[in-house]
């Protein structure tokens, strides 16, 4: 089980690196640079990798994760814009993107902590059963 937790932590670290790349592109996009194709590709790649991880580690939170991505104020509402909008229209969408993305990233980090708690519960039950 400990090896599995280490693998979970490593995977979340990989996903976090991908998330940083997404944020760097989103920052450029919000400053009106043409990075839309790369932003869409990186975001979709991160999304599918993160969703696959959550399906295994924290399946009851997949729907919440989906809402971060596809909800009315979700990440893809910002990412799917073809061209950056004027500042007065861009800023609310960018802030919603950042908020949704932060929530989704936090869920990934929290899922590892949840797995650690489940492992601890299992160890306690096994110890109690041996007594």
C-alpha positions in Angstrom: 0.0 0.0 0.0 2.9 2.4 0.8 4.3 1.9 -2.7 0.9 2.8 -4.1 0.7 6.0 -2.1 4.2 7.0 -3.4 3.0 6.4 -6.9 -0.1 8.6 -6.2 2.1 11.4 -4.9 4.4 11.1 -8.0 1.4 11.2 -10.3 0.0 14.3 -8.6 3.4 15.9 -8.9 3.4 15.2 -12.7 -0.1 16.6 -13.0 0.8 19.7 -11.1 3.7 20.3 -13.5 1.2 20.0 -16.4 -1.1 22.4 -14.5 1.6 25.0 -14.2 2.1 24.8 -18.0 -1.6 25.3 -18.5 -1.6 28.4 -16.2 1.4 29.9 -18.0 -0.5 29.7 -21.3 -3.7 31.0 -19.7 -1.7 34.0 -18.4 -0.4 34.7 -21.9 -3.9 34.3 -23.4 -5.4 36.7 -20.8 -2.8 39.2 -22.0 -4.1 38.8 -25.6 -1.3 36.6 -26.9 -2.3 34.0 -29.5 -1.8 30.8 -27.6 -5.2 29.3 -28.1 -4.3 26.0 -29.8 -1.6 25.2 -27.2 -3.9 26.2 -24.3 -6.7 23.9 -25.5 -4.3 21.0 -26.0 -2.6 21.4 -22.7 -5.8 21.9 -20.8 -7.5 18.8 -22.4 -4.4 16.7 -21.8 -4.3 17.8 -18.1 -8.1 17.3 -17.8 -8.1 13.7 -19.1 -5.0 12.7 -17.1 -6.5 14.2 -13.9 -9.9 12.7 -14.5 -8.4 9.3 -15.0 -6.5 9.6 -11.7 -9.6 10.7 -9.8 -11.7 7.9 -11.2 -9.3 5.5 -9.5 -8.5 7.3 -6.3 -11.6 9.4 -5.5 -14.4 8.3 -7.8 -17.2 10.0 -5.8 -15.6 13.4 -6.6 -15.4 13.0 -10.4 -18.8 14.7 -10.9 -17.6 17.7 -8.9 -14.4 17.8 -11.0 -16.5 17.7 -14.1 -18.3 20.8 -12.9 -15.0 22.6 -12.4 -14.3 22.0 -16.1 -17.6 22.2 -17.8 -19.9 24.1 -15.5 -21.2 27.5 -16.4 -18.2 29.1 -14.9 -15.9 26.2 -15.7 -12.4 26.2 -17.2 -13.4 25.3 -20.7 -15.6 28.5 -20.9 -12.4 30.4 -20.9 -10.1 28.0 -22.7 -12.6 27.5 -25.6 -12.5 31.2 -26.6 -11.0 31.5 -30.0 -9.6 34.9 -29.5 -8.9 36.9 -26.4 -11.7 39.3 -25.7 -11.3 43.0 -24.7 -10.1 43.4 -21.1 -13.5 44.3 -19.7 -14.8 40.9 -21.0 -11.7 38.8 -20.5 -11.0 39.5 -16.8 -14.2 37.9 -15.3 -13.7 34.8 -17.4 -10.0 34.6 -16.5 -10.8 34.9 -12.8 -13.5 32.2 -13.1 -10.9 30.0 -14.9 -8.3 30.5 -12.2 -10.9 29.8 -9.5 -12.2 26.6 -11.2 -8.7 25.4 -12.0 -7.5 26.0 -8.4 -10.4 23.9 -7.1 -9.7 21.1 -9.5 -6.0 21.1 -8.6 -6.8 21.2 -4.9 -9.0 18.1 -5.4 -6.1 16.2 -6.9 -3.8 17.1 -4.0 -6.6 16.3 -1.5 -7.2 12.9 -3.1 -3.7 11.8 -2.1 -4.4 12.8 1.5 -7.6 10.9 1.4 -5.8 7.8 0.2 -3.4 8.2 3.1 -6.3 8.4 5.5 -7.9 5.3 4.0 -4.6 3.5 4.4 -4.3 4.5 8.0 -7.9 3.3 8.7 -7.0 -0.1 7.1 -3.9 -0.4 9.3 -5.9 0.3 12.4 -8.6 -2.2 11.5 -6.0 -4.9 10.8 -4.2 -4.1 14.1 -7.5 -4.3 16.0 -8.4 -7.6 14.3 -5.1 -9.2 15.4 -5.6 -8.4 19.1 
